[in-house]
Amino acid sequence: QRGMAGATVFKTDVGFGHTEPKAGSSHFSGRVSDDVPVIIEIIDGVHKLESFAQEARQLLGWRGLMALFPVRVLHYGEDTADGDAARNLPPNP
């Protein structure tokens, strides 16, 4: 929805915070929750990621963990008529 170059969501069985296992970790609490821990990986330019991080912070408050670090894109996209699969991704540093 935000036009990111790529995003993947991993649903996890157990999440650990700085104080205790997190919601959704029925292994420890004996319950199942809709608030299941997830890992979201997003690949895009730094400006788009920082903008998204601000929105996510407002939504999540101080819950969760966010990390931003550079990656080197080795391959991106699918075959296109003009061969420009990388769209608007900024060049690798």
N, C-alpha and C positions, 0 to 999 in steps of 0.2 A: 504494500500500500504506500510505502514511503519512497519507492523507486530505488531501493538499495541494489547494488550490484549482485549481492548474494546473501542469503541468510539460511541458517539451519537451526532447528529447535530439537534438542534432545530431552526427552522426558526421563527423569532419574527415579530410582527406587528410594534413595535416602539422600537427604541433604544435611550437612552439618554446618552450624553457625558457630559464632564465638562462644555461645553459652550452652547449646543443647542441640539434639537432632531437630531438624525443621519439620514443619507440617507435611503430611503425606508420607512420613516415615513410619508406617504401620508396624514395621519390625520392632520398634521400640515402644510405641504408645498403645498398641492393640487396637488402633482405629485406622480408618481410611479417610482421607480428606480430599476435597476437590482442589485444595491449595498444594498441588504436587510440585516438588522442586524441578526446575528445568534449567538447562544450559542453552543459551542462545548465542550463536556465533554469527557475526555480521561482517562482511567484507565490503569495503567501499573507501572512498577518499576521507581524509581526516576531518574535513569540514562537515560533511554529511554525518559522520559518526559522532562528532562532538555535539551537533545539533540534536541528533536522536538521543544521545545520552542525557541531555538537559530535559527532554520530554520524559524519558524513562525515570529520571530522578523525581520529577514532579508526581508521576504516577505511583512509584514504589516507595517514595519517602526514603527512609534510611534502611529499608530492608534489602537484602541481596548484596551481591558483589558485582562491580563492573570494573573491567580492566581494558585499557586501550594500548595496543602495541602494534608496531609496524610489521607488515608481512611482505614477502616478495611473491607476487603473482606469477606463476610459471605458465599457467594456461587458464583461459577464461572464455566461456561461451560455447556457441554451437556454430555450425556452418551457416554462413549468411551469403546472400547473393553478391554482396560487394566485398566479402572477406573481412569486414570490420566487426569482428565479434566482441572486441573489447569496449565497444560503445564509448562511454564517457569516463572510463576509469582513468585516474591520473597515472602518469608514468611511475614506474618503480623507483624508489629512492636510490 
